[in-house]
Amino acid sequence: MNQTQKGHIHLISQAIREIADIFAPLGFSVADGPEMEDEWYNFDALNMPKDHPARDMQDTFWIKSKERLVLRTHTSPVQVRSMEEKLKKGIKPPYRIIVPGKVFRNEATDATHEAQFYQVEGLYVDKKVSLAQLKWTLLYFFRKFFNDEKVEVRFRPSFFPFTEPSMEVDMKRNGKWLEMGGAGLVHPHVFESVGLSPKKYRGFAFGCGIDRLLMLRHGVQDVRMFCNGDLRVVSQF
Protein backbone atom coordinates (compact mmCIF):
# COMPACT_ATOMS: atom_id res chain seq x y z
CA MET A 1 0.00 0.00 0.00
CA ASN A 2 1.33 3.44 -0.97
CA GLN A 3 1.89 5.81 1.92
CA THR A 4 0.60 9.34 1.61
CA GLN A 5 3.50 11.75 1.27
CA LYS A 6 3.61 14.28 4.07
CA GLY A 7 3.48 17.96 3.27
CA HIS A 8 5.74 20.59 4.74
CA ILE A 9 5.90 24.31 5.41
CA HIS A 10 6.83 26.50 2.44
CA LEU A 11 10.30 28.05 2.51
CA ILE A 12 8.98 31.60 2.79
CA SER A 13 6.76 30.64 5.75
CA GLN A 14 9.75 28.94 7.34
CA ALA A 15 11.78 32.12 6.86
CA ILE A 16 9.10 34.32 8.45
CA ARG A 17 9.07 32.09 11.54
CA GLU A 18 12.86 32.12 11.67
CA ILE A 19 13.01 35.91 11.38
CA ALA A 20 10.47 36.27 14.19
CA ASP A 21 12.59 33.96 16.37
CA ILE A 22 15.72 36.02 15.64
CA PHE A 23 14.09 39.29 16.69
CA ALA A 24 12.18 37.93 19.69
CA PRO A 25 15.16 38.07 22.13
CA LEU A 26 15.47 41.79 21.33
CA GLY A 27 11.87 42.37 22.42
CA PHE A 28 10.33 42.63 18.94
CA SER A 29 6.86 41.19 18.44
CA VAL A 30 5.17 40.37 15.13
CA ALA A 31 2.49 42.74 13.82
CA ASP A 32 0.06 42.08 10.98
CA GLY A 33 -2.34 44.10 8.86
CA PRO A 34 -4.54 44.01 5.74
CA GLU A 35 -3.06 43.38 2.29
CA MET A 36 -5.77 45.56 0.73
CA GLU A 37 -5.01 48.89 2.30
CA ASP A 38 -6.55 52.32 2.67
CA GLU A 39 -4.80 55.08 0.70
CA TRP A 40 -4.24 57.08 3.88
CA TYR A 41 -2.31 54.31 5.62
CA ASN A 42 -0.34 53.29 2.53
CA PHE A 43 0.66 56.82 1.52
CA ASP A 44 -0.61 59.87 3.43
CA ALA A 45 0.29 58.77 6.96
CA LEU A 46 3.77 57.88 5.68
CA ASN A 47 4.46 61.43 4.47
CA MET A 48 3.27 60.79 0.90
CA PRO A 49 0.22 63.02 0.29
CA LYS A 50 -1.54 63.00 -3.07
CA ASP A 51 0.83 65.48 -4.73
CA HIS A 52 4.03 64.01 -3.27
CA PRO A 53 6.57 62.95 -5.95
CA ALA A 54 7.49 59.89 -3.87
CA ARG A 55 4.25 58.25 -5.01
CA ASP A 56 5.78 57.91 -8.45
CA MET A 57 8.50 55.67 -6.93
CA GLN A 58 5.98 52.89 -6.41
CA ASP A 59 3.86 51.29 -9.14
CA THR A 60 0.59 50.64 -7.39
CA PHE A 61 -2.35 48.29 -7.94
CA TRP A 62 -5.44 50.44 -7.33
CA ILE A 63 -8.79 48.87 -6.49
CA LYS A 64 -11.76 50.25 -8.40
CA SER A 65 -13.81 51.65 -5.53
CA LYS A 66 -14.88 54.91 -3.95
CA GLU A 67 -12.73 54.27 -0.90
CA ARG A 68 -9.42 54.67 -2.77
CA LEU A 69 -8.09 51.26 -1.81
CA VAL A 70 -4.79 49.76 -2.96
CA LEU A 71 -2.92 46.50 -2.70
CA ARG A 72 -0.29 47.58 -0.21
CA THR A 73 3.05 48.49 -1.77
CA HIS A 74 4.97 47.88 1.48
CA THR A 75 4.24 46.70 5.02
CA SER A 76 4.89 50.17 6.49
CA PRO A 77 1.13 50.84 6.89
CA VAL A 78 1.13 48.17 9.59
CA GLN A 79 3.66 50.23 11.54
CA VAL A 80 1.18 53.13 11.55
CA ARG A 81 -1.76 50.89 12.46
CA SER A 82 0.21 49.23 15.26
CA MET A 83 1.19 52.55 16.85
CA GLU A 84 -2.41 53.77 16.59
CA GLU A 85 -3.78 50.65 18.25
CA LYS A 86 -1.27 50.82 21.09
CA LEU A 87 -2.05 54.48 21.76
CA LYS A 88 -5.81 53.77 21.79
CA LYS A 89 -5.13 51.19 24.50
CA GLY A 90 -3.05 53.70 26.45
CA ILE A 91 0.22 51.91 25.69
CA LYS A 92 3.04 54.39 25.24
CA PRO A 93 6.50 53.69 23.75
CA PRO A 94 8.83 51.90 23.69
CA TYR A 95 7.45 49.95 20.73
CA ARG A 96 9.33 47.14 19.02
CA ILE A 97 7.66 45.35 16.13
CA ILE A 98 8.55 43.50 12.95
CA VAL A 99 6.08 43.29 10.09
CA PRO A 100 6.55 40.37 7.69
CA GLY A 101 4.07 40.00 4.87
CA LYS A 102 3.15 40.06 1.20
CA VAL A 103 3.32 43.30 -0.80
CA PHE A 104 2.38 44.17 -4.38
CA ARG A 105 3.93 46.27 -7.15
CA ASN A 106 2.46 46.83 -10.60
CA GLU A 107 5.61 46.00 -12.56
CA ALA A 108 6.98 43.51 -15.07
CA THR A 109 8.36 40.28 -13.66
CA ASP A 110 11.81 38.86 -14.27
CA ALA A 111 14.40 36.81 -12.38
CA THR A 112 14.77 39.45 -9.65
CA HIS A 113 11.37 41.19 -9.67
CA GLU A 114 7.83 39.99 -9.01
CA ALA A 115 4.43 41.68 -8.95
CA GLN A 116 3.99 40.20 -5.48
CA PHE A 117 6.74 39.42 -3.01
CA TYR A 118 7.43 39.31 0.72
CA GLN A 119 8.96 41.99 2.93
CA VAL A 120 9.93 42.23 6.53
CA GLU A 121 10.01 45.66 8.13
CA GLY A 122 11.04 46.65 11.62
CA LEU A 123 10.15 49.57 13.87
CA TYR A 124 11.61 50.69 17.17
CA VAL A 125 10.24 53.76 18.98
CA ASP A 126 11.52 55.22 22.24
CA LYS A 127 12.66 58.50 23.74
CA LYS A 128 16.26 57.95 22.68
CA VAL A 129 16.93 56.11 19.43
CA SER A 130 20.06 56.36 17.28
CA LEU A 131 21.50 55.21 13.97
CA ALA A 132 24.05 53.23 15.96
CA GLN A 133 21.21 51.14 17.44
CA LEU A 134 19.75 50.66 13.96
CA LYS A 135 23.09 49.48 12.56
CA TRP A 136 23.66 47.07 15.44
CA THR A 137 20.15 45.63 15.05
CA LEU A 138 20.64 44.96 11.34
CA LEU A 139 24.11 43.53 11.92
CA TYR A 140 22.70 41.19 14.56
CA PHE A 141 19.90 40.07 12.24
CA PHE A 142 22.04 39.41 9.16
CA ARG A 143 24.65 37.51 11.16
CA LYS A 144 21.97 35.29 12.68
CA PHE A 145 20.02 34.73 9.46
CA PHE A 146 23.09 33.85 7.38
CA ASN A 147 24.87 32.12 10.28
CA ASP A 148 27.97 34.17 9.53
CA GLU A 149 29.73 36.26 12.19
CA LYS A 150 31.90 37.90 9.50
CA VAL A 151 28.95 39.79 8.02
CA GLU A 152 29.43 43.58 7.95
CA VAL A 153 26.85 46.34 7.42
CA ARG A 154 27.23 49.78 5.87
CA PHE A 155 24.85 52.67 5.16
CA ARG A 156 24.63 54.80 2.00
CA PRO A 157 22.59 58.06 1.86
CA SER A 158 19.24 57.67 0.12
CA PHE A 159 15.67 59.00 0.20
CA PHE A 160 12.48 57.55 1.62
CA PRO A 161 9.60 59.91 2.49
CA PHE A 162 8.87 58.21 5.83
CA THR A 163 12.43 58.37 7.23
CA GLU A 164 14.89 61.23 7.75
CA PRO A 165 17.77 60.68 7.40
CA SER A 166 17.28 57.77 4.99
CA MET A 167 19.80 55.23 3.78
CA GLU A 168 20.34 52.13 1.71
CA VAL A 169 21.62 49.14 3.68
CA ASP A 170 24.45 47.04 2.29
CA MET A 171 25.71 43.75 3.72
CA LYS A 172 29.22 42.43 3.18
CA ARG A 173 29.36 38.65 3.00
CA ASN A 174 32.01 36.42 1.48
CA GLY A 175 33.96 39.53 0.50
CA LYS A 176 31.12 41.12 -1.51
CA TRP A 177 28.89 44.12 -0.73
CA LEU A 178 25.22 43.42 -1.46
CA GLU A 179 22.29 45.84 -1.34
CA MET A 180 19.75 44.50 1.16
CA GLY A 181 17.10 47.17 1.73
CA GLY A 182 16.32 50.58 3.15
CA ALA A 183 16.30 52.14 6.60
CA GLY A 184 16.41 55.39 8.53
CA LEU A 185 15.07 57.37 11.46
CA VAL A 186 11.29 57.74 11.47
CA HIS A 187 10.12 61.01 9.91
CA PRO A 188 8.38 63.38 12.37
CA HIS A 189 5.30 63.47 10.12
CA VAL A 190 4.72 59.76 10.71
CA PHE A 191 4.64 60.30 14.47
CA GLU A 192 2.28 63.25 14.04
CA SER A 193 -0.04 61.07 11.91
CA VAL A 194 -0.61 58.68 14.83
CA GLY A 195 -0.62 61.30 17.61
CA LEU A 196 2.91 60.87 18.99
CA SER A 197 5.04 63.93 19.70
CA PRO A 198 8.15 63.94 17.46
CA LYS A 199 9.78 66.22 20.04
CA LYS A 200 9.41 63.55 22.70
CA TYR A 201 9.94 60.34 20.72
CA ARG A 202 12.33 59.05 18.09
CA GLY A 203 12.42 55.84 16.15
CA PHE A 204 14.14 53.80 13.49
CA ALA A 205 12.63 51.70 10.74
CA PHE A 206 14.06 49.26 8.21
CA GLY A 207 12.85 46.92 5.51
CA CYS A 208 14.20 44.22 3.23
CA GLY A 209 12.82 41.55 0.93
CA ILE A 210 12.39 38.07 2.38
CA ASP A 211 12.60 36.57 -1.12
CA ARG A 212 15.98 38.27 -1.63
CA LEU A 213 17.26 37.02 1.71
CA LEU A 214 16.39 33.46 0.70
CA MET A 215 17.84 33.82 -2.79
CA LEU A 216 21.17 34.85 -1.28
CA ARG A 217 21.19 32.19 1.42
CA HIS A 218 20.22 29.27 -0.81
CA GLY A 219 21.65 30.33 -4.16
CA VAL A 220 18.25 30.61 -5.90
CA GLN A 221 18.68 32.38 -9.25
CA ASP A 222 15.06 33.26 -10.05
CA VAL A 223 12.64 34.78 -7.51
CA ARG A 224 9.68 33.35 -9.45
CA MET A 225 10.71 29.84 -8.42
CA PHE A 226 9.34 30.42 -4.91
CA CYS A 227 5.74 30.66 -6.15
CA ASN A 228 5.63 28.75 -9.43
CA GLY A 229 4.13 25.65 -7.82
CA ASP A 230 6.98 23.36 -8.86
CA LEU A 231 7.26 20.84 -6.03
CA ARG A 232 10.83 20.00 -7.05
CA VAL A 233 11.77 23.48 -5.81
CA VAL A 234 9.84 23.75 -2.57
CA SER A 235 10.37 20.13 -1.49
CA GLN A 236 14.12 20.76 -1.19
CA PHE A 237 13.47 22.77 1.94
Secondary structure, 3 states (H helix, E strand, C coil): CCCCCCCCCCHHHHHHHHHHHHHHHHCCEECCCCCEEEHHHHCHHHCCCCCCHHHHHCCCEEECCCCCEEECCCCHHHHHHHHHHHHHCCCCCCEEEEEEEEEECCCCCECCECCEEEEEEEEEEECCCCHHHHHHHHHHHHHHHCCCCCCEEEEEEEEECCEEEEEEEEEEECCEEEEEEEEEEECHHHHHHHCCCCCCCEEEEEEEEHHHHHHHHHCCCCHHHHCCCCHHHHCCC
